[in-house]
Amino acid sequence: MWRRLTNPDVLIYLDVTIACAADREGLDAPSSWWADEREVRLAHARTHCDLYIDTTSRTPDEVYTEVVQFLAAWRRHI
């Protein structure tokens, strides 16, 4: 779906564990849709992404820094 709707020049995939996502959202237990969403619907994007970042143990600032550094390097190579 990501290619049909936008066909981006760069695809950055931000991942997180189920437990961490539940904690961040203030949920007691992960929803049952999580496995389907992550494993089926997002599998194609994860496989074809230009940059994969597991955000589970990273702060928003760390994720931002990695993305900015990646995009700066990517721009030098286009």
Secondary structure, DSSP 4 states (H G I P E B T S, - for coil): -HHHHT--S--EEEE--HHHHHHHHT-SS--THHHHIIIIISHHHHHH-SEEEE-TT--HHHHHHHHHHHHHHHHHT-
